[in-house]
Amino acid sequence: MYKGHPEGFFINQGTDQDDLIVYTHSNQSDWSMAANVPLNQIIMQLIQLRNYTVVIGLFLIGVALIFVGGFSFSLTHSLTNLQRLMKRAQSGNLNLKQVKPLTKRDEVSDLYRSFYNMTSELKKLIEEVHTAKLKEKELELKNRESELRAMQSQINPHFLYNTLEIINSYAIVEKQFSISKIATALADMFRYNIGNVQK
């Protein structure tokens, strides 16, 4: 054995096979013990163990990849579909019908539920705003009609005749006979129209 090294190992290279020799020295008995094991026997067991470990590891990695890949595909497919629905809603199309009932209790299903609730609420609000604007315009038209009627009722036919007579008088004074004829013709037309309405 090697002096100065109380324990250790070395490989003895023989003609037929290599041997692993492990030795240790006991200080109490001053004896050295050695074990001789064929190297290829140890290596074969290690190679088999390594092969089993690699196969099992590859199998577990494959199963994990299939599981993670399937989950990722399911998640990205759902999110891509939700993104497409959001783009449709953004363009103004809020008539989005639920393709399938959302029975799952996960985050993606919660997103879908929230999105469908949001679009239906938006649709209701838009309809309410549209209805309110229509009512507002209708009320505005009625107000304008009533204002116009009030203005029409305020215009007294006698006031018009008096105004036209004043214009006619000024036209005669200024020797503008064409304006005088126009004022007289307008007064006659008003008298005729009012006379026919009252009949």
C-alpha positions as CSV (number, residue, x, y, z in Angstrom):
1,M,0.0,0.0,0.0
2,Y,1.0,3.6,-0.3
3,K,2.9,5.0,2.6
4,G,1.6,8.2,4.1
5,H,-1.9,7.6,2.9
6,P,-4.0,5.7,5.4
7,E,-6.8,5.1,3.0
8,G,-7.5,5.6,-0.7
9,F,-8.0,3.7,-4.0
10,F,-6.3,3.1,-7.3
11,I,-7.0,1.2,-10.5
12,N,-4.9,-1.8,-11.2
13,Q,-4.7,-2.3,-15.0
14,G,-4.4,-6.0,-15.8
15,T,-4.3,-7.8,-19.1
16,D,-7.8,-9.2,-18.9
17,Q,-9.6,-6.5,-17.0
18,D,-9.1,-3.4,-14.8
19,D,-9.7,-3.7,-11.1
20,L,-10.6,-1.0,-8.6
21,I,-8.6,-1.5,-5.4
22,V,-9.9,0.4,-2.3
23,Y,-7.7,0.2,0.8
24,T,-7.7,1.5,4.4
25,H,-5.2,1.2,7.2
26,S,-6.2,0.8,10.9
27,N,-3.9,2.5,13.4
28,Q,-5.2,0.3,16.3
29,S,-4.3,-3.0,14.7
30,D,-1.7,-1.7,12.3
31,W,-3.3,-3.7,9.6
32,S,-4.3,-2.6,6.1
33,M,-7.4,-3.9,4.4
34,A,-8.0,-3.9,0.7
35,A,-11.0,-4.7,-1.5
36,N,-10.6,-5.7,-5.2
37,V,-13.6,-5.1,-7.4
38,P,-13.6,-5.5,-11.2
39,L,-14.1,-2.1,-12.7
40,N,-16.4,-3.1,-15.6
41,Q,-18.9,-4.5,-13.1
42,I,-19.1,-1.2,-11.3
43,I,-19.3,0.8,-14.5
44,M,-22.0,-1.5,-16.0
45,Q,-24.2,-0.9,-13.0
46,L,-23.6,2.8,-13.1
47,I,-24.3,2.9,-16.9
48,Q,-27.6,0.9,-16.3
49,L,-28.5,3.3,-13.5
50,R,-27.7,6.3,-15.7
51,N,-29.7,4.9,-18.6
52,Y,-32.7,4.2,-16.4
53,T,-32.4,7.7,-14.9
54,V,-32.1,9.3,-18.4
55,V,-35.1,7.4,-19.8
56,I,-37.3,8.2,-16.7
57,G,-36.1,11.9,-16.8
58,L,-36.9,12.2,-20.5
59,F,-40.3,10.6,-20.0
60,L,-41.1,13.0,-17.1
61,I,-39.9,16.0,-19.1
62,G,-42.0,14.8,-22.1
63,V,-45.1,14.5,-19.9
64,A,-44.4,17.9,-18.3
65,L,-43.9,19.5,-21.8
66,I,-47.2,18.0,-23.1
67,F,-49.0,19.1,-19.9
68,V,-47.5,22.6,-20.0
69,G,-47.9,22.9,-23.8
70,G,-51.5,21.8,-23.7
71,F,-52.2,24.3,-20.8
72,S,-50.4,27.1,-22.6
73,F,-52.2,26.4,-25.9
74,S,-55.6,26.4,-24.1
75,L,-54.7,29.6,-22.3
76,T,-53.4,31.4,-25.4
77,H,-56.3,30.2,-27.5
78,S,-58.8,31.6,-25.0
79,L,-56.9,34.9,-24.6
80,T,-56.6,35.2,-28.4
81,N,-60.3,34.7,-28.8
82,L,-61.0,37.2,-26.1
83,Q,-58.7,39.7,-27.8
84,R,-60.6,39.2,-31.1
85,L,-63.9,39.8,-29.3
86,M,-62.4,43.0,-27.7
87,K,-61.4,44.3,-31.2
88,R,-65.0,43.7,-32.4
89,A,-66.3,45.6,-29.4
90,Q,-63.8,48.4,-30.0
91,S,-65.0,48.8,-33.6
92,G,-68.6,49.3,-32.2
93,N,-70.0,45.8,-32.7
94,L,-71.5,45.1,-29.2
95,N,-73.8,42.3,-30.4
96,L,-71.5,39.6,-29.1
97,K,-73.2,36.3,-28.3
98,Q,-71.7,33.8,-25.9
99,V,-70.5,30.9,-28.0
100,K,-70.5,28.4,-25.1
101,P,-71.6,28.6,-21.5
102,L,-68.9,29.5,-19.1
103,T,-69.0,26.8,-16.4
104,K,-65.4,26.8,-15.3
105,R,-64.3,28.8,-12.3
106,D,-60.9,30.0,-13.4
107,E,-59.4,33.4,-14.2
108,V,-60.0,33.2,-18.0
109,S,-63.6,32.3,-17.5
110,D,-63.9,35.3,-15.1
111,L,-62.4,37.5,-17.8
112,Y,-64.9,36.3,-20.3
113,R,-67.8,36.8,-17.9
114,S,-66.6,40.3,-17.1
115,F,-66.2,41.1,-20.8
116,Y,-69.7,39.9,-21.7
117,N,-71.2,41.8,-18.7
118,M,-69.3,45.0,-19.7
119,T,-70.5,44.8,-23.4
120,S,-74.1,44.2,-22.4
121,E,-73.9,47.2,-20.0
122,L,-72.3,49.3,-22.7
123,K,-75.0,48.3,-25.1
124,K,-77.7,49.3,-22.6
125,L,-76.1,52.6,-21.9
126,I,-75.7,53.4,-25.6
127,E,-79.4,52.6,-26.1
128,E,-80.4,54.8,-23.2
129,V,-78.2,57.7,-24.4
130,H,-79.7,57.3,-27.9
131,T,-83.2,57.3,-26.6
132,A,-82.4,60.3,-24.4
133,K,-81.0,62.2,-27.4
134,L,-84.0,61.4,-29.5
135,K,-86.3,62.6,-26.7
136,E,-84.2,65.7,-26.3
137,K,-84.4,66.5,-30.0
138,E,-88.1,65.8,-30.1
139,L,-88.6,68.2,-27.1
140,E,-86.4,70.8,-28.8
141,L,-88.5,70.6,-32.0
142,K,-91.7,71.0,-30.0
143,N,-90.2,74.0,-28.2
144,R,-89.3,75.6,-31.5
145,E,-92.7,74.9,-32.9
146,S,-94.4,76.4,-29.8
147,E,-92.0,79.4,-30.0
148,L,-92.9,79.8,-33.7
149,R,-96.6,79.6,-33.0
150,A,-96.2,82.1,-30.2
151,M,-94.3,84.5,-32.5
152,Q,-96.9,84.0,-35.2
153,S,-99.8,84.6,-32.8
154,Q,-98.0,87.8,-31.6
155,I,-97.9,89.3,-35.1
156,N,-101.1,91.2,-35.3
157,P,-102.4,91.7,-38.8
158,H,-103.3,95.3,-38.0
159,F,-99.7,95.9,-37.0
160,L,-98.6,94.6,-40.4
161,Y,-101.1,96.8,-42.2
162,N,-100.0,99.9,-40.2
163,T,-96.3,99.1,-40.9
164,L,-97.0,98.7,-44.6
165,E,-99.0,102.0,-44.6
166,I,-96.1,103.8,-43.0
167,I,-93.7,102.4,-45.6
168,N,-96.2,103.4,-48.3
169,S,-96.4,107.0,-46.9
170,Y,-92.6,107.4,-46.8
171,A,-92.4,106.0,-50.3
172,I,-94.9,108.6,-51.6
173,V,-93.1,111.4,-49.7
174,E,-89.8,110.4,-51.2
175,K,-91.4,109.9,-54.6
176,Q,-90.5,106.2,-54.6
177,F,-93.6,105.0,-56.3
178,S,-92.3,101.5,-57.0
179,I,-91.8,100.9,-53.3
180,S,-95.3,102.4,-52.7
181,K,-96.8,99.9,-55.1
182,I,-95.0,97.0,-53.5
183,A,-96.2,98.0,-50.0
184,T,-99.7,98.4,-51.2
185,A,-99.6,95.0,-53.0
186,L,-98.3,93.3,-49.9
187,A,-101.0,94.9,-47.7
188,D,-103.7,93.6,-50.2
189,M,-102.2,90.2,-50.2
190,F,-102.2,90.0,-46.4
191,R,-105.8,91.2,-46.3
192,Y,-106.8,88.6,-48.9
193,N,-105.0,85.7,-47.1
194,I,-106.4,86.6,-43.7
195,G,-109.8,86.9,-45.2
196,N,-109.6,83.5,-46.8
197,V,-108.3,81.9,-43.5
198,Q,-111.1,83.4,-41.5
199,K,-113.7,82.0,-44.0
